[in-house]
Amino acid sequence: MKFFFVYILASKRNGTLYIGSTDDLAKRVWQHKEKAIEGFTSKYGVDRLVWYETHDTREAAFTRERQIKEWKRAWKLELIEKENPEWEDLYTDITGN
């Protein structure tokens, strides 16, 4: 079964946030870390995976991404801190490195 992900990247604890969705979380976060794609995250140094969730369909992930993007910043911070209170970079968790 293929999974789809919604994720939040941060520049640092309580720093700049970026919300996205993808079907290959490890590859997409690597692209952000390596600044392989020009844009917001490369410009502002947003490359720490601090939160993610899994969805069964691309549509569900996209809908959730749009929902979270509409939230107040405080709600996004609460979502991150509920699962990752230390704001650790979860990239190593998903890659095993």
N, C-alpha and C positions, 0 to 999 in steps of 0.2 A: 504494500500500500504506500502511496506517495503522500507525504505530509507537506503542509504549507505553514509558514511561520510569520508572526508579527513580532517585531523586535524594537527595542529602544537602545540607542547608542548615546553615550555621554562623553563630553570632553574631559570631565572630572566630576567628583562628587558635587552635586547641586550646580553643575555647569550647564553648558549648552546641550540641548537634547535634540535627537533626530529619531523619528519613527518611520519604520518601513515594513515591507512585507516581501517575502521571497519563498521559493521552493527549495533553495539550497543555502541554508543559513551559514554554514562554515565558509563556503565560497564567497558569499556576499559580505560577510564581516571581514574576511581577508582582503577583499577589494577595497573596503573602507580603510583598513589599516595601512594598506600599501598605497593609498591614494591613486588607485588604478583608474578611477573615474572622476573627472573634474566635477566640482559642484560644491554644495553646501558643506558636506562633511570634510572634504579635503581642505576647503578654505578655512574652516573653523576648528580643525583638529578634533573632530568628533569621531572617535574610533573604539571606544570601550563598550563592549556588549554588557549592559547592566540588567536587561530584562528581555524575556521572550516567552511566547506561548505557541502551542502547536494547534493547527486546525486541519480538518479533513479535506476541505475544499479551498481552492484559490479564492472563490467568491466570499467564503466565510472569513478568510484572512484579510481580504481587501476591505470588507465591511468593518471588521474590527479595527483595522488600521485607521480608517476614516473616522470611526467613532472616537478613538483615543486622541487623534489629532485635534478634535474639537474640544477636548477636555481642557479645563483650567490647569495651569501648571501645577498647582498644589495637588491635584488629583493624580497627575502623572508621577510626581515625586512619591506620593503615598503608595502607588502601585509598585514602583521600584523598591521602596524600602520595606514593603510587606514581604517580598520574596528575597531581597538582596540588601539587607540593612547596612552592610559595609561597602556597598557599591563596588564589589569585586568585579573584575573583568571576567565574564563567563566564557570567553572564547576558548580558554584552555579546557573548560568542562565539556564543550561540544566537540573539540578536536582531539582531546586526549594528550595534547602537548603541553 
